Amino acid sequence: MSCAGPPIVDLANFEERKEEIKNELMKAATTVGFFYITNHGIPQDLIDRAFAINARYFDQPSEVKAKYPSVDWGAVKLLGYEVNRMHEGDGLLHESCIQKFPVHTEMEKIWPTEEDVPDFKKVTMEFMEALPPVVDRLMSLFALAIGFPEDFFKTITDVSTTENNSFLQYHKYPSLEGTERKDWKEGVNRITAHTDESLMTLLFNSPGSVGLELAAGKDGKAVGSEVGQYTVEGWTDCPPKPGCITVNVGDPLQFWSDGLLKSNYHRVRMPKEGEPLDARYSIGWFVWPKDDVLIQGPAQKYPPTTMKEFMKVKGQMYGNSFHPDPEIYMANQHVAFGVPQLANATPIPAAS
């Protein structure tokens, strides 16, 4: 991987080029775990409108955003508004807002009113509905490459059921304008190093939103931790690219592939000299499997588990991200995949 970021995979003429695209995806997913996709089918106008809604939401007064239920990672209640301090005492806030499909009836309490954020629900729904077809294409090729039937993940990632908790997350990282670089606390990032709990993440970055970094290479791994800041063997920039979506492998997909695919550490660093200091916006679509579907690769390298069991540990890690205890930290190193399987887990559905 070069300083220009991970490889770009072109999805044009998908049906005719499946084998070629699959090979390109696997090359990226087994090395750095990140790649860009182009010709993905999501109109740029729709992406632009989603970013406009993103900014409009976070521009609301604190008392407006506080009206909507807040995210609780420790309890794995992932809906609504969340705000975290980048570091105690610095006054800089990282905000996010998690949305799901209306099949989750709790969403009735989450949608901002038309008075608060006009068109929020309309644009967010239109944007979310454009995402599953992209996911289906990518996951069908990963299924084949791993050794499963092509439609293996289609039912598992079906967002029309309450058993699936895939979610959209709007982000705003604070503006650093008016601050002095010399006053930035050492070791603080806009978001600390982590791996994703999702099967796969589709990340949309606004132009100029620099700062996303990846742990270098397949063997780039965390080697230490201090108050949530992970030390790795090196970091590589992953800048936004026009017309592209940034995609990464998450923990469950690494597990489902018997470790073949790489769920890599990534973070959002503070701006370097000469880079923009204004607020940074991004949008992530986090693809989850159904809660109780048995997760295990063809070679059964790891003991079986479920998303529900995995998140009991991963959710705690996020809930304590600035002060992880050793057990939670090790869980984020993919040791948690050995959680015993529950007796009531749903068997993986037979592919048609």
Contacts in CASP RR format, 6 or more apart in sequence:
PFRMAT RR
TARGET T0000
AUTHOR 0000-0000-0000
METHOD contacts of the structure
MODEL  1
MSCAGPPIVDLANFEERKEEIKNELMKAATTVGFFYITNHGIPQDLIDRA
FAINARYFDQPSEVKAKYPSVDWGAVKLLGYEVNRMHEGDGLLHESCIQK
FPVHTEMEKIWPTEEDVPDFKKVTMEFMEALPPVVDRLMSLFALAIGFPE
DFFKTITDVSTTENNSFLQYHKYPSLEGTERKDWKEGVNRITAHTDESLM
TLLFNSPGSVGLELAAGKDGKAVGSEVGQYTVEGWTDCPPKPGCITVNVG
DPLQFWSDGLLKSNYHRVRMPKEGEPLDARYSIGWFVWPKDDVLIQGPAQ
KYPPTTMKEFMKVKGQMYGNSFHPDPEIYMANQHVAFGVPQLANATPIPA
AS
1 7 0 8 1.000
1 31 0 8 1.000
1 32 0 8 1.000
1 214 0 8 1.000
1 216 0 8 1.000
1 217 0 8 1.000
1 236 0 8 1.000
3 236 0 8 1.000
3 237 0 8 1.000
4 239 0 8 1.000
5 34 0 8 1.000
5 214 0 8 1.000
5 236 0 8 1.000
5 237 0 8 1.000
5 238 0 8 1.000
5 239 0 8 1.000
6 28 0 8 1.000
6 32 0 8 1.000
6 33 0 8 1.000
6 34 0 8 1.000
6 35 0 8 1.000
6 36 0 8 1.000
6 214 0 8 1.000
6 238 0 8 1.000
6 246 0 8 1.000
7 24 0 8 1.000
7 27 0 8 1.000
7 28 0 8 1.000
7 35 0 8 1.000
7 36 0 8 1.000
8 35 0 8 1.000
8 36 0 8 1.000
8 37 0 8 1.000
8 38 0 8 1.000
8 241 0 8 1.000
8 244 0 8 1.000
9 21 0 8 1.000
9 24 0 8 1.000
9 25 0 8 1.000
9 28 0 8 1.000
9 35 0 8 1.000
9 36 0 8 1.000
9 37 0 8 1.000
9 38 0 8 1.000
10 21 0 8 1.000
10 37 0 8 1.000
10 38 0 8 1.000
10 39 0 8 1.000
11 21 0 8 1.000
11 37 0 8 1.000
11 38 0 8 1.000
11 39 0 8 1.000
11 40 0 8 1.000
11 41 0 8 1.000
11 137 0 8 1.000
12 38 0 8 1.000
12 39 0 8 1.000
14 21 0 8 1.000
14 137 0 8 1.000
18 141 0 8 1.000
21 141 0 8 1.000
22 141 0 8 1.000
22 144 0 8 1.000
22 145 0 8 1.000
24 35 0 8 1.000
25 35 0 8 1.000
25 138 0 8 1.000
25 141 0 8 1.000
25 142 0 8 1.000
25 145 0 8 1.000
26 142 0 8 1.000
26 145 0 8 1.000
28 34 0 8 1.000
28 35 0 8 1.000
29 35 0 8 1.000
29 142 0 8 1.000
29 249 0 8 1.000
29 261 0 8 1.000
29 262 0 8 1.000
30 218 0 8 1.000
30 260 0 8 1.000
30 261 0 8 1.000
30 262 0 8 1.000
31 217 0 8 1.000
31 218 0 8 1.000
31 262 0 8 1.000
32 214 0 8 1.000
32 216 0 8 1.000
32 217 0 8 1.000
32 218 0 8 1.000
32 236 0 8 1.000
32 262 0 8 1.000
32 264 0 8 1.000
33 214 0 8 1.000
33 248 0 8 1.000
33 249 0 8 1.000
33 261 0 8 1.000
33 262 0 8 1.000
33 263 0 8 1.000
33 264 0 8 1.000
34 214 0 8 1.000
34 238 0 8 1.000
34 246 0 8 1.000
34 247 0 8 1.000
34 248 0 8 1.000
34 249 0 8 1.000
34 264 0 8 1.000
34 266 0 8 1.000
35 246 0 8 1.000
35 247 0 8 1.000
35 248 0 8 1.000
36 241 0 8 1.000
36 244 0 8 1.000
36 245 0 8 1.000
36 246 0 8 1.000
36 247 0 8 1.000
37 134 0 8 1.000
37 138 0 8 1.000
37 244 0 8 1.000
37 245 0 8 1.000
37 247 0 8 1.000
38 241 0 8 1.000
38 243 0 8 1.000
38 244 0 8 1.000
40 134 0 8 1.000
40 245 0 8 1.000
41 130 0 8 1.000
41 134 0 8 1.000
42 130 0 8 1.000
42 131 0 8 1.000
42 134 0 8 1.000
42 245 0 8 1.000
43 130 0 8 1.000
44 243 0 8 1.000
46 126 0 8 1.000
46 127 0 8 1.000
46 130 0 8 1.000
47 127 0 8 1.000
47 204 0 8 1.000
49 123 0 8 1.000
49 126 0 8 1.000
49 127 0 8 1.000
50 123 0 8 1.000
50 124 0 8 1.000
50 127 0 8 1.000
50 204 0 8 1.000
50 283 0 8 1.000
51 204 0 8 1.000
51 206 0 8 1.000
51 281 0 8 1.000
51 283 0 8 1.000
52 123 0 8 1.000
53 117 0 8 1.000
53 119 0 8 1.000
53 120 0 8 1.000
53 123 0 8 1.000
53 124 0 8 1.000
53 170 0 8 1.000
54 170 0 8 1.000
54 171 0 8 1.000
54 172 0 8 1.000
54 281 0 8 1.000
54 283 0 8 1.000
55 172 0 8 1.000
55 281 0 8 1.000
56 117 0 8 1.000
56 118 0 8 1.000
56 120 0 8 1.000
57 65 0 8 1.000
57 97 0 8 1.000
57 112 0 8 1.000
57 117 0 8 1.000
57 120 0 8 1.000
57 170 0 8 1.000
58 65 0 8 1.000
58 95 0 8 1.000
58 97 0 8 1.000
58 170 0 8 1.000
58 172 0 8 1.000
58 281 0 8 1.000
60 112 0 8 1.000
60 116 0 8 1.000
60 117 0 8 1.000
64 112 0 8 1.000
64 116 0 8 1.000
65 81 0 8 1.000
65 83 0 8 1.000
65 95 0 8 1.000
65 97 0 8 1.000
66 81 0 8 1.000
67 116 0 8 1.000
68 80 0 8 1.000
68 81 0 8 1.000
68 97 0 8 1.000
68 109 0 8 1.000
68 110 0 8 1.000
68 112 0 8 1.000
69 77 0 8 1.000
69 79 0 8 1.000
69 80 0 8 1.000
69 81 0 8 1.000
69 106 0 8 1.000
69 109 0 8 1.000
69 110 0 8 1.000
70 80 0 8 1.000
70 81 0 8 1.000
70 82 0 8 1.000
70 83 0 8 1.000
71 77 0 8 1.000
71 78 0 8 1.000
71 79 0 8 1.000
71 80 0 8 1.000
71 81 0 8 1.000
71 82 0 8 1.000
71 96 0 8 1.000
71 98 0 8 1.000
72 78 0 8 1.000
72 319 0 8 1.000
73 315 0 8 1.000
73 316 0 8 1.000
73 318 0 8 1.000
73 319 0 8 1.000
73 321 0 8 1.000
74 315 0 8 1.000
74 316 0 8 1.000
74 318 0 8 1.000
74 319 0 8 1.000
74 320 0 8 1.000
76 311 0 8 1.000
76 312 0 8 1.000
76 315 0 8 1.000
78 98 0 8 1.000
78 165 0 8 1.000
78 167 0 8 1.000
79 98 0 8 1.000
79 99 0 8 1.000
79 100 0 8 1.000
79 104 0 8 1.000
79 106 0 8 1.000
79 107 0 8 1.000
79 110 0 8 1.000
79 167 0 8 1.000
80 97 0 8 1.000
80 98 0 8 1.000
80 99 0 8 1.000
80 110 0 8 1.000
81 95 0 8 1.000
81 96 0 8 1.000
81 97 0 8 1.000
82 95 0 8 1.000
82 96 0 8 1.000
82 97 0 8 1.000
82 98 0 8 1.000
83 93 0 8 1.000
83 94 0 8 1.000
83 95 0 8 1.000
83 96 0 8 1.000
84 93 0 8 1.000
84 94 0 8 1.000
84 95 0 8 1.000
85 91 0 8 1.000
85 92 0 8 1.000
85 93 0 8 1.000
85 94 0 8 1.000
86 92 0 8 1.000
86 93 0 8 1.000
86 94 0 8 1.000
86 174 0 8 1.000
86 188 0 8 1.000
86 189 0 8 1.000
86 190 0 8 1.000
87 185 0 8 1.000
87 188 0 8 1.000
90 185 0 8 1.000
90 188 0 8 1.000
92 174 0 8 1.000
92 176 0 8 1.000
92 179 0 8 1.000
93 174 0 8 1.000
94 171 0 8 1.000
94 172 0 8 1.000
94 173 0 8 1.000
94 174 0 8 1.000
94 190 0 8 1.000
94 191 0 8 1.000
95 171 0 8 1.000
95 172 0 8 1.000
96 169 0 8 1.000
96 170 0 8 1.000
96 171 0 8 1.000
96 172 0 8 1.000
97 169 0 8 1.000
97 170 0 8 1.000
98 167 0 8 1.000
98 168 0 8 1.000
98 169 0 8 1.000
99 107 0 8 1.000
99 110 0 8 1.000
99 111 0 8 1.000
99 124 0 8 1.000
99 128 0 8 1.000
99 167 0 8 1.000
99 168 0 8 1.000
99 169 0 8 1.000
99 170 0 8 1.000
100 107 0 8 1.000
100 165 0 8 1.000
100 166 0 8 1.000
100 167 0 8 1.000
100 168 0 8 1.000
101 107 0 8 1.000
101 128 0 8 1.000
101 159 0 8 1.000
101 160 0 8 1.000
101 166 0 8 1.000
102 108 0 8 1.000
102 125 0 8 1.000
103 159 0 8 1.000
103 160 0 8 1.000
103 161 0 8 1.000
103 162 0 8 1.000
104 162 0 8 1.000
104 165 0 8 1.000
111 120 0 8 1.000
111 121 0 8 1.000
112 120 0 8 1.000
112 121 0 8 1.000
114 120 0 8 1.000
124 168 0 8 1.000
127 168 0 8 1.000
127 283 0 8 1.000
128 159 0 8 1.000
128 168 0 8 1.000
128 285 0 8 1.000
131 168 0 8 1.000
131 202 0 8 1.000
131 285 0 8 1.000
132 157 0 8 1.000
132 159 0 8 1.000
134 202 0 8 1.000
134 245 0 8 1.000
135 157 0 8 1.000
135 200 0 8 1.000
135 202 0 8 1.000
135 285 0 8 1.000
135 287 0 8 1.000
136 153 0 8 1.000
136 154 0 8 1.000
136 157 0 8 1.000
138 200 0 8 1.000
138 247 0 8 1.000
139 153 0 8 1.000
139 154 0 8 1.000
139 157 0 8 1.000
139 199 0 8 1.000
139 200 0 8 1.000
139 287 0 8 1.000
140 150 0 8 1.000
140 151 0 8 1.000
140 153 0 8 1.000
140 154 0 8 1.000
142 153 0 8 1.000
142 253 0 8 1.000
142 257 0 8 1.000
142 261 0 8 1.000
143 149 0 8 1.000
143 150 0 8 1.000
143 151 0 8 1.000
143 152 0 8 1.000
143 153 0 8 1.000
144 150 0 8 1.000
146 256 0 8 1.000
146 257 0 8 1.000
146 258 0 8 1.000
146 260 0 8 1.000
146 261 0 8 1.000
146 297 0 8 1.000
146 298 0 8 1.000
147 298 0 8 1.000
148 298 0 8 1.000
148 351 0 8 1.000
149 351 0 8 1.000
150 351 0 8 1.000
151 351 0 8 1.000
151 352 0 8 1.000
152 348 0 8 1.000
152 351 0 8 1.000
153 199 0 8 1.000
153 289 0 8 1.000
155 290 0 8 1.000
155 349 0 8 1.000
156 289 0 8 1.000
156 290 0 8 1.000
156 293 0 8 1.000
156 348 0 8 1.000
156 349 0 8 1.000
157 164 0 8 1.000
157 166 0 8 1.000
157 199 0 8 1.000
157 287 0 8 1.000
157 288 0 8 1.000
157 289 0 8 1.000
157 290 0 8 1.000
158 164 0 8 1.000
158 290 0 8 1.000
159 166 0 8 1.000
161 290 0 8 1.000
163 290 0 8 1.000
163 291 0 8 1.000
163 292 0 8 1.000
164 288 0 8 1.000
164 289 0 8 1.000
164 290 0 8 1.000
164 291 0 8 1.000
165 288 0 8 1.000
165 291 0 8 1.000
165 307 0 8 1.000
166 198 0 8 1.000
166 285 0 8 1.000
166 286 0 8 1.000
166 287 0 8 1.000
166 288 0 8 1.000
167 285 0 8 1.000
167 286 0 8 1.000
167 288 0 8 1.000
168 283 0 8 1.000
168 284 0 8 1.000
168 285 0 8 1.000
168 286 0 8 1.000
169 283 0 8 1.000
169 284 0 8 1.000
169 285 0 8 1.000
169 286 0 8 1.000
170 281 0 8 1.000
170 283 0 8 1.000
170 284 0 8 1.000
171 280 0 8 1.000
171 281 0 8 1.000
171 282 0 8 1.000
171 283 0 8 1.000
171 284 0 8 1.000
172 279 0 8 1.000
172 280 0 8 1.000
172 281 0 8 1.000
173 190 0 8 1.000
173 191 0 8 1.000
173 268 0 8 1.000
173 279 0 8 1.000
173 280 0 8 1.000
173 281 0 8 1.000
173 282 0 8 1.000
174 190 0 8 1.000
174 279 0 8 1.000
175 277 0 8 1.000
175 278 0 8 1.000
175 279 0 8 1.000
176 184 0 8 1.000
176 270 0 8 1.000
176 271 0 8 1.000
176 277 0 8 1.000
176 278 0 8 1.000
177 277 0 8 1.000
177 278 0 8 1.000
178 277 0 8 1.000
179 277 0 8 1.000
181 273 0 8 1.000
184 270 0 8 1.000
187 229 0 8 1.000
188 229 0 8 1.000
188 270 0 8 1.000
189 229 0 8 1.000
189 267 0 8 1.000
189 268 0 8 1.000
189 269 0 8 1.000
189 270 0 8 1.000
190 211 0 8 1.000
190 267 0 8 1.000
190 268 0 8 1.000
190 269 0 8 1.000
190 270 0 8 1.000
190 280 0 8 1.000
191 267 0 8 1.000
191 268 0 8 1.000
192 228 0 8 1.000
192 229 0 8 1.000
192 230 0 8 1.000
192 267 0 8 1.000
192 321 0 8 1.000
192 322 0 8 1.000
193 215 0 8 1.000
193 222 0 8 1.000
193 228 0 8 1.000
193 229 0 8 1.000
193 230 0 8 1.000
193 232 0 8 1.000
193 265 0 8 1.000
193 266 0 8 1.000
193 267 0 8 1.000
194 230 0 8 1.000
194 265 0 8 1.000
194 266 0 8 1.000
194 267 0 8 1.000
194 318 0 8 1.000
194 321 0 8 1.000
194 332 0 8 1.000
195 250 0 8 1.000
195 251 0 8 1.000
195 263 0 8 1.000
195 264 0 8 1.000
195 265 0 8 1.000
195 266 0 8 1.000
195 332 0 8 1.000
195 334 0 8 1.000
196 248 0 8 1.000
196 250 0 8 1.000
196 251 0 8 1.000
196 263 0 8 1.000
196 286 0 8 1.000
197 250 0 8 1.000
197 251 0 8 1.000
197 252 0 8 1.000
197 286 0 8 1.000
197 288 0 8 1.000
197 310 0 8 1.000
197 311 0 8 1.000
197 314 0 8 1.000
197 315 0 8 1.000
197 318 0 8 1.000
198 250 0 8 1.000
198 251 0 8 1.000
198 252 0 8 1.000
198 286 0 8 1.000
198 287 0 8 1.000
198 288 0 8 1.000
199 250 0 8 1.000
199 252 0 8 1.000
199 253 0 8 1.000
199 256 0 8 1.000
199 287 0 8 1.000
199 288 0 8 1.000
199 289 0 8 1.000
200 247 0 8 1.000
200 248 0 8 1.000
200 249 0 8 1.000
200 250 0 8 1.000
200 253 0 8 1.000
200 287 0 8 1.000
201 247 0 8 1.000
201 248 0 8 1.000
201 250 0 8 1.000
201 284 0 8 1.000
201 285 0 8 1.000
201 286 0 8 1.000
201 287 0 8 1.000
202 245 0 8 1.000
202 246 0 8 1.000
202 247 0 8 1.000
202 284 0 8 1.000
202 285 0 8 1.000
202 287 0 8 1.000
203 212 0 8 1.000
203 245 0 8 1.000
203 246 0 8 1.000
203 247 0 8 1.000
203 248 0 8 1.000
203 282 0 8 1.000
203 283 0 8 1.000
203 284 0 8 1.000
203 285 0 8 1.000
204 245 0 8 1.000
204 246 0 8 1.000
204 282 0 8 1.000
204 283 0 8 1.000
204 284 0 8 1.000
205 212 0 8 1.000
205 240 0 8 1.000
205 246 0 8 1.000
205 281 0 8 1.000
205 282 0 8 1.000
206 240 0 8 1.000
206 280 0 8 1.000
206 281 0 8 1.000
206 282 0 8 1.000
207 240 0 8 1.000
207 242 0 8 1.000
208 239 0 8 1.000
208 240 0 8 1.000
208 276 0 8 1.000
209 240 0 8 1.000
209 280 0 8 1.000
209 281 0 8 1.000
209 282 0 8 1.000
210 237 0 8 1.000
210 239 0 8 1.000
210 240 0 8 1.000
210 271 0 8 1.000
210 272 0 8 1.000
210 275 0 8 1.000
210 276 0 8 1.000
211 237 0 8 1.000
211 239 0 8 1.000
211 268 0 8 1.000
211 269 0 8 1.000
211 270 0 8 1.000
211 271 0 8 1.000
211 275 0 8 1.000
211 280 0 8 1.000
212 237 0 8 1.000
212 238 0 8 1.000
212 239 0 8 1.000
212 240 0 8 1.000
212 246 0 8 1.000
212 266 0 8 1.000
212 267 0 8 1.000
212 268 0 8 1.000
213 235 0 8 1.000
213 236 0 8 1.000
213 237 0 8 1.000
213 238 0 8 1.000
213 266 0 8 1.000
213 267 0 8 1.000
213 268 0 8 1.000
213 269 0 8 1.000
214 235 0 8 1.000
214 236 0 8 1.000
214 238 0 8 1.000
214 264 0 8 1.000
214 265 0 8 1.000
214 266 0 8 1.000
215 221 0 8 1.000
215 222 0 8 1.000
215 232 0 8 1.000
215 233 0 8 1.000
215 234 0 8 1.000
215 235 0 8 1.000
215 236 0 8 1.000
215 264 0 8 1.000
215 265 0 8 1.000
215 266 0 8 1.000
216 232 0 8 1.000
216 233 0 8 1.000
216 234 0 8 1.000
216 235 0 8 1.000
216 236 0 8 1.000
217 236 0 8 1.000
217 262 0 8 1.000
217 264 0 8 1.000
218 262 0 8 1.000
219 233 0 8 1.000
220 232 0 8 1.000
220 233 0 8 1.000
220 234 0 8 1.000
220 264 0 8 1.000
220 265 0 8 1.000
221 232 0 8 1.000
221 233 0 8 1.000
221 265 0 8 1.000
221 333 0 8 1.000
222 230 0 8 1.000
222 231 0 8 1.000
222 232 0 8 1.000
222 265 0 8 1.000
222 332 0 8 1.000
222 333 0 8 1.000
223 231 0 8 1.000
223 232 0 8 1.000
223 233 0 8 1.000
224 230 0 8 1.000
224 231 0 8 1.000
225 231 0 8 1.000
225 324 0 8 1.000
225 329 0 8 1.000
227 322 0 8 1.000
227 323 0 8 1.000
228 321 0 8 1.000
228 322 0 8 1.000
228 323 0 8 1.000
228 324 0 8 1.000
230 265 0 8 1.000
230 267 0 8 1.000
232 265 0 8 1.000
235 267 0 8 1.000
235 269 0 8 1.000
238 246 0 8 1.000
238 266 0 8 1.000
240 246 0 8 1.000
248 263 0 8 1.000
248 264 0 8 1.000
248 266 0 8 1.000
249 261 0 8 1.000
249 262 0 8 1.000
249 263 0 8 1.000
249 264 0 8 1.000
250 263 0 8 1.000
251 263 0 8 1.000
251 310 0 8 1.000
251 314 0 8 1.000
251 334 0 8 1.000
251 337 0 8 1.000
252 288 0 8 1.000
252 289 0 8 1.000
252 295 0 8 1.000
252 307 0 8 1.000
252 310 0 8 1.000
253 261 0 8 1.000
253 263 0 8 1.000
254 260 0 8 1.000
254 261 0 8 1.000
254 262 0 8 1.000
254 263 0 8 1.000
254 334 0 8 1.000
255 295 0 8 1.000
255 296 0 8 1.000
255 297 0 8 1.000
255 302 0 8 1.000
255 305 0 8 1.000
255 334 0 8 1.000
255 337 0 8 1.000
256 295 0 8 1.000
256 296 0 8 1.000
256 297 0 8 1.000
257 297 0 8 1.000
258 297 0 8 1.000
258 298 0 8 1.000
258 299 0 8 1.000
258 300 0 8 1.000
258 301 0 8 1.000
258 302 0 8 1.000
259 301 0 8 1.000
263 334 0 8 1.000
268 280 0 8 1.000
271 277 0 8 1.000
288 307 0 8 1.000
289 295 0 8 1.000
289 307 0 8 1.000
290 307 0 8 1.000
290 346 0 8 1.000
291 306 0 8 1.000
291 307 0 8 1.000
291 308 0 8 1.000
292 306 0 8 1.000
292 307 0 8 1.000
292 308 0 8 1.000
292 342 0 8 1.000
292 344 0 8 1.000
292 345 0 8 1.000
292 346 0 8 1.000
293 306 0 8 1.000
293 307 0 8 1.000
293 345 0 8 1.000
293 346 0 8 1.000
293 347 0 8 1.000
293 348 0 8 1.000
293 349 0 8 1.000
294 304 0 8 1.000
294 305 0 8 1.000
294 306 0 8 1.000
294 341 0 8 1.000
294 345 0 8 1.000
294 346 0 8 1.000
294 347 0 8 1.000
294 348 0 8 1.000
295 304 0 8 1.000
295 305 0 8 1.000
295 306 0 8 1.000
295 307 0 8 1.000
295 310 0 8 1.000
296 302 0 8 1.000
296 303 0 8 1.000
296 304 0 8 1.000
296 305 0 8 1.000
302 337 0 8 1.000
302 338 0 8 1.000
303 337 0 8 1.000
303 338 0 8 1.000
303 339 0 8 1.000
303 340 0 8 1.000
303 341 0 8 1.000
304 341 0 8 1.000
304 345 0 8 1.000
305 336 0 8 1.000
305 337 0 8 1.000
305 338 0 8 1.000
305 339 0 8 1.000
305 340 0 8 1.000
305 341 0 8 1.000
306 341 0 8 1.000
306 342 0 8 1.000
306 345 0 8 1.000
308 342 0 8 1.000
309 339 0 8 1.000
309 340 0 8 1.000
309 341 0 8 1.000
309 342 0 8 1.000
310 336 0 8 1.000
310 337 0 8 1.000
310 339 0 8 1.000
312 339 0 8 1.000
313 328 0 8 1.000
313 331 0 8 1.000
313 336 0 8 1.000
313 339 0 8 1.000
314 331 0 8 1.000
314 332 0 8 1.000
314 336 0 8 1.000
316 328 0 8 1.000
316 331 0 8 1.000
317 324 0 8 1.000
317 328 0 8 1.000
317 329 0 8 1.000
317 331 0 8 1.000
317 332 0 8 1.000
320 328 0 8 1.000
324 332 0 8 1.000
330 336 0 8 1.000
END
